[in-house]
Amino acid sequence: MIWLALPLTLALYFLTRALYRRLPWPIINPVLIPTLVIMGIILGFGLPFTDYQQGTRPITALLEPAVVALALPLYQQARQIQARLKPILICTLASVLISVCTTLAIGYCMGAEPALLASLATKSITTPLAMSVSQSLGGIPAIAAAVVVVVGIIGALIGYPLLKLFRVTDPEAQGLAMGACAHAIGTAASAEQGISQGAFASLAMVMCGILTAAVAPLLFALYHWLVP
């Protein structure tokens, strides 16, 4: 399967990127389009998903080095980050509180089970952290991972158009917003916009992950105390 899965995945990714350079529409996303095409091929031809997944293991193995590589724009923007560390911390903490609290409030109004709430509350942080934090809260890691991917793709699609609509033009503010709301996929989209956007998106993604791991258990404990 590696002879089909690996070339197909890479070809779809690079073709989508090339198309995006010609037609820079948000819907032409190098994560969304290949994902939909590959899902269609797997379902249409009845291919075993596990075999296809095994065929893309060389790409999967590059995920961890790719995340580490996000430290490069952080290093390049170290002075700007240090000068704005306090507002960055306030913004990322506010993002975490809004994300978790709105999930709990909406879930309560809709009668969601605690396990589902725990799975959804980590929707705005990167997948490995979301699965770990969700499981520690009594959630379902598989649901958490799926929700994170959906949120990231939606954030990458509508993030910059929304920022433009609300006239948020500062590159650092754009990066913080994308990293805080759309984690790694939003960070990748920010890196294509510029060095400052990529650096601040990387920083927001990391800080939101750490803060969610610290704050979410406290908020869930308070939720269960208020809503027995």
KAMOMO-V871166 format. One record per pair of residues at least 4 apart in sequence whose ideal C-beta (glycine too) atoms are under 7 Angstrom apart, sorted by the first residue. I is the first residue (numbers start at 1). J is the second residue. Records with the same first field share a line. If there is no record, write none. Layout:
BEGIN
I: J, J
END
This chain:
BEGIN
1: 5, 51, 52, 54, 55
2: 6, 55
4: 8, 55
5: 9, 52, 55, 56
6: 10, 55, 56, 58, 59
7: 11
8: 12
9: 13, 34, 38, 56, 59
10: 14
11: 15
12: 16, 34, 37, 38
13: 17, 30, 34
14: 18
15: 19
16: 20, 28, 30, 33, 34
17: 21, 30
18: 22
19: 23, 28
20: 24, 28, 30
23: 28
26: 157, 158, 161
27: 157
28: 33
29: 33, 153, 156, 157
30: 34
31: 35, 153, 156, 185
32: 36, 153, 157
33: 37
34: 38
35: 39
36: 40
37: 41
38: 42
39: 43
40: 44
41: 45
42: 47, 49, 52
47: 51, 52
48: 52
49: 53
50: 54
51: 55
52: 56
56: 60
57: 61
62: 66
63: 67
64: 68
65: 69
70: 187, 202
71: 75
72: 76
73: 77, 191, 195, 198, 199, 202
74: 78, 81, 199, 202, 203
76: 195, 199
77: 81, 195, 196, 199
78: 82
79: 83
80: 84, 172
81: 85, 88, 203
84: 88
85: 89
86: 90
87: 91
88: 92, 176, 203
89: 93
90: 94
91: 95, 176
92: 96, 180, 204, 207, 208, 211
93: 97, 211
94: 98
95: 99, 180, 181, 208
96: 100, 208, 211, 212, 215
97: 101, 215
98: 102
99: 103, 123, 124
100: 104, 121, 215, 216, 219
101: 105, 219
102: 106
103: 107, 117, 120, 121
104: 108, 117, 121, 219, 223
105: 109
106: 110
107: 112, 116, 117, 120
108: 227
112: 116, 117
114: 118, 138
115: 119, 138, 139, 140
116: 120
117: 121
118: 134, 137, 138, 139, 220
119: 134, 139, 140, 143, 144, 147
120: 147
121: 137, 216
122: 130, 133, 134, 144, 212, 216
123: 147, 148, 151
124: 151, 180, 181, 183, 208
125: 129, 130, 183, 208, 209, 212
126: 130, 183, 184, 205, 209
127: 131, 145, 148
128: 132
129: 133, 209, 213
130: 134, 144, 145, 148
131: 135, 141, 144, 145
132: 136
133: 137, 212, 213, 216
134: 139, 141, 144
135: 139, 141
137: 216, 217, 220
139: 143, 144
140: 144
141: 145
142: 146
143: 147
144: 148
145: 149
146: 150
147: 151
148: 152, 183
149: 153
150: 154
151: 155, 182
152: 156, 182, 183, 184, 185, 186
153: 157, 185
154: 158
155: 159, 178, 181, 182, 185, 186
156: 182, 185, 186, 189
158: 162
159: 163, 178, 181, 182, 186, 189
160: 164, 193
161: 165
162: 166
163: 168, 174, 177
168: 173, 174, 177
170: 174
171: 175, 194, 196, 197
172: 176, 196, 200
173: 177
174: 178, 190, 197
175: 179, 190, 196, 197, 198, 199, 200, 201, 204
176: 180, 200, 204
177: 181
178: 182, 186, 187, 189, 190, 201
179: 186, 187, 190, 200, 201, 202, 203, 204, 205
180: 204, 208
181: 186
182: 186
183: 187, 205
184: 188, 205
185: 189
186: 190, 201
187: 191, 198, 201, 202, 205
190: 197, 198, 201
191: 198
193: 197
194: 198
195: 199
196: 200
197: 201
198: 202
199: 203
200: 204
201: 205
202: 206
203: 207
204: 208
205: 209
206: 210
207: 211
208: 212
209: 213
210: 214
211: 215
212: 216
215: 219
216: 220
217: 221
218: 222
219: 223
220: 224
221: 225
222: 226
223: 227
END
